[in-house]
Amino acid sequence: MLTLLVLTPLLGAVVISLVPARRRELQLPLGIALSAAPLGVAGAVFVSFEKGEGSFQMVEKMVWWEPWGISWHLGVDGISLGLVALTTLLFPLSLAASDAITHRRKAFVMAMLVLETGLIGTFLALDLVLFFVFFEVILVPMYLIIGIWGGERRVYAAVKFFIYTAVGSALLLAAIIALAVMHASQSVEGALSFDYLALLDLEISSTAQMWLFGAFALAFAIKVPLFPFHTWLPDAHVEAPTAGSVLLAGVLLKLGTYGLLRFNLTLFPEATVSLVPVLAVLAVVGIIYGAVVAIVQPDLKKLVAYSSVSHLGFVVLGIFALTSAGLQGAVIQNVNHGLTTGALFLLVGMLYDRRHTKKIADFGGLASRVPMMAGFFLFMAFASIGLPGLNGFVGEFLVLVGSFPSLPAYAVVAAFGVVLAAIYMLWAYQRVFTGPLTGMANRKLVDLSPKETAILSPLAALVLLLGLYPGILLDRTAPSVEAILDRIEQTTDYQVPSPGRLEDVFASGSGDGEG
């Protein structure tokens, strides 16, 4: 099932390549249909996933290159499950919102489908070479999406994105090779192996862990992007087409937080414990810096881009809190951010298609002309700033609750990020949608079409569902989170602070730990 999930978009790209160039009217609808097929498979994976299991499920393994110990090795656990589902949801919605792409549409749809294959494969790969291949495959279609179909400075933004990521990838590859060589030196057969599960059993010295942790962490910090490696993100977001921005914020940035959680914490537990203060500082700086810079942005799209720097700082803080609630908050906030920020970029793109400007000063009083758009925007803004009852509150609440036992000072500072988020989001909404209607161009705006409403509605429904019933995801992620903490405790002197486990946080006051 997982192989089918990975390869279906790639087969879709092959199908699109066979569509005659003169049949332009078929290219986008067919692409939407082909990108919806993985969503159906992902739904089956989600339903089939067994709650209460901390190990990988639906594992598939086939030797790819035996002399080098490389395998086609896939598996899904609670940490990757939500991200796979999010990925397969955002692609058909993004393609459906790409009517404005008329230049080389066939190539655009193919690039999108190849990108989807790379993203799904990255979240499911359990062989580090396979992971690296998917991790690198993503670069090419994203580079093309920004560089060909982007804005005026698209080439500059695409090259900047490519160079930043390629530098991190080079260090990541070197570290992966070092792990395989260590496996060969420690195994009886002297065989190389890139199998993630086999590499967990390596005995790595404290010094080696620090170096390897740094190589992995730098590659993933650039992807997040974590301060101060964030400077490529605003340019890429502003210049990318709407679909590119949605997928960049909704999924690509999660490769960094997923990598930190999947590889850094488990492969290098001693280094993780030692470097918690460093990563926590960078996370908190990113939370405050991203929010402050978002407040002063004159460009609506760049404002949403900087909000991602702030929100993903919460994810990184939750990861390095090293508590159950913190890790749970990080996992669900990954998904929450993809839903809310993806929807906000869709709305900004729909507004841009009507007015061909993203400057906040060019708008004013739009709610009277486009009430449906204003309603969706306000709803997603509330979710983004963490209004109780919506999904953003669940993630940020768990991160802050999980951070207080181990990192109380950092949690206090991070909490101000929530206040700043309310300032930049609501102030932007006020300037764009409230007050008297300004300008003749704004008076000619039309509200959301039925198609645009259909694109935004599933995202709004999931924002509400995960806000009111987060257990649908948290029940599946909890065992995987507990397994990571168990490994850290078993391989280091670290002890999860109390209340740092889920049973501590949600225990009743009866004294027996139940409830």
N, C-alpha and C positions, 0 to 999 in steps of 0.2 A: 504493500500500500504506500509506503514512504517513497520507494523508487518511482512509482506512478505519480506521486505528488510532485516530486522534483522534476521529472522529465516531461510532464504534460505541457507546461508552458513552452518548453523548447520545441516540442513537436508542433505546438501552435505556431511558433515562429516559422517553422518549415512550411506549414500550410499557407501562411500569409505570403511567403516568398513565391509560392506558385500561383497566386492571384495575378492575373494580367494587370499591367500598369494602367491600362485604359479603364479598368473597372474600379475606379476610385471610390464609387459609392458603396462598394462591398467591404473595403479594407477596414474601416473603423468598426462597423457593426460586427463583422466577423472576428475582429480582434477582441471586442468586448465579450463575445460569446466564448471564445477560446480561453480568455483569462478567467471566465466564470467557472470553467471546468475544474481547475484546482481548488476553487472555493468549495465545491461539492465534495471533493476528496478530503479536504481539510475538515469539513463538517463531520464526515464519517470517522476520521481519526479522533476528533474531539469527543464524539459520542462513544467510541470504542475504548477511549482511554480509561484505565481503571484507577479510581481514586484510592488513596491509601498506599500507593506504591511509590517508593522513593527512587527506585532504579529505572533504567531506561526500558521503554516498552516498544513493541513492534520492531525489534532490532533486526536489521538485515545486514549480512556481511558476506562479501565475495572477494576473494583474493584478486587484486588488480595487477600487482607486480611483485611477485613473491621474493625475488632476491633482495629487494629493498624494503620489504615488509609493508607495502602500501596496499590498502584494501578499499573497496567500495563498502563503507561501513556507516550505516545510518541508524539513528534511534531518536526517540522523542521522550522527554520527561516533562515535569510540570513547568520547568523554566522556559523551555522552548515551545511548549504547546500554544500558549497565548500569542506569542510572536508569529508563529506560523499562521494561525487563524487570522491575525491582524493583516499580515502580508497579503494573503489570498483575498481578503475583503477589499483592501484599498486599491488593488490593481484594476478590477473591472470598473470601480467607481471613478478612478482617475482617467481611464480611457474614455468613459462615458462623458466626462467633462472636457474632452479635448477636441470639440468641434472646431475650435479656432485654428487647429493645426491643419493647414491645407497644403503646405509645402512639403513634398517628399513624405506624404502620410504613410505610405507602405513601409518605408524604412523606420519611421517613428514607431509604428505598432510592433515591428519586429524587435527593435531595441528594447521596448517595454517588456516584451515577453521573455527575452533573454535575461533581462534584469531580474524578472520574477524568478526564473530558474536559479540564478545565482544567490538570491536572498534566501529562498526556501532551503537550498542546499547548505548554505552557511549555518542555518539554525539547526539542521538535522545531522550534520557530519560528525562522526565520531573517530575519524582518522584525520590527523593533523595536516597531512598533505592534501587530502580531499578538502578539508576546511579551507586551507590556504588557496587552493585552486578556485573554489567558489568565491572566496573573499576577494580575489583578484579579478575574477570574471566580472564582478559588479562594476569595476572601474570603467571598463570600456563603454558599455551602453549608457552609463550615467554621464560620462564625459561627452558622448555624442548628443545626448538629450539636451544638455546645457549648451554645448558648443554650436549646435546646428539650429535648434528651435528656441533658443533663449533670446534675451533682450539685446540692447545695443552693445553692451560690454560682455557678451556671452563668451567670446574666445578667452579673454582675460580670466573670467571666473572659472571656466572649464579647466584651463591650464593650472590655475592656482589650486583647484580642487584635486587635480591629478597628482601634482607634485607633492603636496602635503601628504596625501594618502600613500603614495609610492614610497616616500621616505620611511614612513612607519612600517610599511609592508616588508621592506628590505631587512629591518631589524627583526621583525617577526619571523621571517624565513630562517635567518641565522639562528635564532633561539630554538626553532622547531628542529633544525638539523642537529643542534647541540644535544637536545633531549634524546634524539634517536641514537646518537653516538654513545651517550651515557647508557642507554638501554643495552646496546651491543656489548659494552664493557662490563655490565653487571649480569647479563644473562648467561646461562650455561652454554647455550649454543653459539653465543657471540653474534646473534642476529640483530640487525637493525629492526626497529619497529616504530611506527608512527601512530599506533593504536592508542587512543586516549585512555582507555581503561587499563591497558598495560603500563602506560607511563605513570599512572597514579601510584604504582608500586615502587617507583624509583627511589633510591636513597640519594638525595641531593644535599650537598653541604650548604651551610648557611650562606657562605659567600657566593656560591654558584646560584643559589636561589635569589639572592638580591639582584645579580646581574640579569638573570633570565626573567625575573619579575619585571625589571625595568624595561627590557626589550618588548615583552608582551604588552605591558601597561602603556608604553609610549604609542605603540601602534593603535591600541584601543582608545587612548585618550584623544588622539587626533580625530578618530571617528566620532567620538561622543557628540561634539568636541568639548573637552574639558579645558578650562582656563589654564594656561595662556595659549592653547593650541587651537583657539576657536576662530581665528581671523579669516579663515577661508569660508566660513559658513554664511555670513551675511551676503557676501558677493554672490555665492552660488545660489542662495535662495532668491535674491532679488532678480538675477538674470535668468534663472530657470523658468521654463513654461509652467503653467499651473500644475500639471501632472508631475513634473519633476520636483517641484517644491513639496507637494503632498507626500510623495514617496521618500524624498530626502528627509523630511522631518518625521514622517510617520513610521518609517522602517529603517532607512540606512543608518541613522544616528544610533539606533538600537544595537547595531553590530558592536559598537564600542562597549556599551554597558553589558550586553550579553557576554562579550569576550572576557571582560573583567570578572564577571560572576562565574562563568563556566570554567575558565582556564586559570586565571591568576589565583583565585581563592583556593582552588583544589590542587593544582600542581605545585604551588609554592606557598604553603600555609605559614611557614616560619617567616618568610619575607612579608607576607600579608600582615601578620600581627605586628611586625616591626615597623612597617610603613603606614600603618593606619593614620597616625597624625598628619603625615604629608598629604595623603589623598583626601583626608577630611578637610584640611585647610583649603586645598584646591577646589573641593566641592563647594564649600561655603563661600569662598571668594567668587566662584562662578555664579552661585545663586544671587548674591547681592549685586555683583557687577553687571550680570545680564539684565537684571531688573532695572537698575539705575539707567543703563544705556538705553533700554527699551522706552523708558519714560520720555526721553528727549528726542526720539526718532521722528522726523517729519514724514517718513515713508511708512505706510501702513504695513506693507509686506516685510520691510526690514524690522519693524516693531515686533511682528510675530516671530521673525527669525531669532531676534535676541531673547525673546521669551523662552525659546527652546534651550538656549544656553543656561538660563536660570532653572527651568524645570528639570533638565537632566542633571543639574547639580544636586537636586534632591535625590535623584536615583542613585548617584554615586555615593552620596552621604549615607543612604540607606544600606548600600552594599557594604561599606566599610564600618558601619556601626557594629557589624558582626553579632547581631541579635536576630531572633526569628522574625519579630515584627518589622525590623528594619529591612531585612532581606525580602520579606513578603511585600512590604510597601514598595521596594525597588522593582520587583517583578511586575506587580500590577500597575505601577505608575508608568512603566515602559509601555504597556498596552493603552493606558488611559491617555497618555500624551499623544500617542499615535492617532487616537480617535479624535480628540479635541483639536489638536493643532492641524491635523489633516483637514478637518472640517473648516477651520479658520482660513487655511490657505485656499481651499475650494471657494469659499465665500469671497475672499479678496480677488481671486481669479475671475469669478463671475462679475464682480464689480468692475474690474479692469476691462473685461470684454465690452462692457457697456460705455465706459467713460475714457478708456485708454490713458488712465493716470492712476498712480498709487499714492499721490501726495495727499496727506490728510487735509491740508489747507484748501484743496480743490473741492472738498465736499462740505456738507452741512445740511441738517434737517432732512436727511433722506428717508427717515421713517415714514413721513407723510406720503412719499411716492412709492416706496418699496417696503411695505410693512412686513411681508413675509421674510424678506432678506434680513430686515432689522431684527425680527424675532429670532431667527436662527442664529444670527451673530451674537445677540445678547445671551441666548441660551448657552452657546459654546464659550462665550467669555466668562459666564458664571461658572461653568465646569472647569475652565482653565485656572481660575483663581481659587478653586476649592470650596465652592458653596456646598454646604451639607445637603445630602440627597442626590448629589451628582458625583460622577466617578472621580473627579480630581480630588475631592475631599478624602476619599478612602485612601488613596495612595499617599498623599502628603501627611495625613493623620498617622498612618502606620509608620512612615519614615520618622516623623518627629517622636512618636511614642517609642519606637525602637532605638532611636539615637540617645534619648535622655539617660538610660542606664549606663551606657558606655562612653558617650561623648556629650555630657550635659551642656558645656559651654558652647559647643558647635551647634547643638540643637536650638539653643536660645537665639543665637545670631541668625540661624537659618529661618527661624519662625518669622523674622522681619521680612524675609523674602515673600511671604504670603501677603503681607500688607502692601509691599511694593507692587506685587502682581495686580492687586485690586486697583492701585493707582493708575498703572499704565494701561490696563485693559479698559477700565470704566471711563477713563479720561478720553481715550481714543474713541470709544463708542459715543460718548457725549459729543465730541467734535464732529464726528462723521454723520450720526443719525438723528441727533436731537436738535432742538431749536428751530428757528425759521429756515425754510428751504432757500438755499442760495444758488445763484447762477442759472442761466438759461439751460445749459447742458444738463444740469441736475433735474430740471423740470421735465425733461423728456425721457427720463429713465423709466424702464418697465420692470415690473416685479418678477420674481422667480417664475420660470415656466414650469409646467408639470414635470418635465424631464429633470430639471434642476432640483425640484422639490423631492423627486424620487431618489436622486443621488444623495441628498443630505439626510433624508428621513432615517435610513438604517443606522447612520452614525449617531443621530440624536437618540434613537431608541436604545442603542447600546450604552451611550453615556448615562441614560437614566437607569437601565438595567443594572449596570455595574455600580451605580451609586446606591441603589436600593437593595441589591442582592449580589454583593461582591463575592459571596461564597461560591458562586458558580465557577469562579476562577481560583479563588484562594484555597478551596478544598482540594484542588488538583495540584497546586504549587507547594502546599505545606510539607508533604513528605520529602520533596527534593531539597527544599530549604533546610529542613532538619538534618538531612544527610550531609549537607555541606558543613554545617556547624559541628556535627559529630566528628567529621574528618579532621577539622581544625583542632578540636579538643583532644583527639586521640594522637595527633602528630606533633602537638606543641604543648607548652605549659599554659596556654590560654584557657580560661574558664569563662563561659558565657555569663555575664553579670545577671543578677536577679533584680527585677523581673526581665529576663532577656529571652526566655523561651515562650512559645505561644501558650503553653499550659499555665505559665506564670501570669501572663498578661490577662488571660480570660478566665482564670480560676475564680471560683466563688469564695466567699468569706467564711466558708464552713470549716476551713482548716484541713480538709482531707484532699484538697487539690482537685476536686471534681466540680463539675457545674459548667 
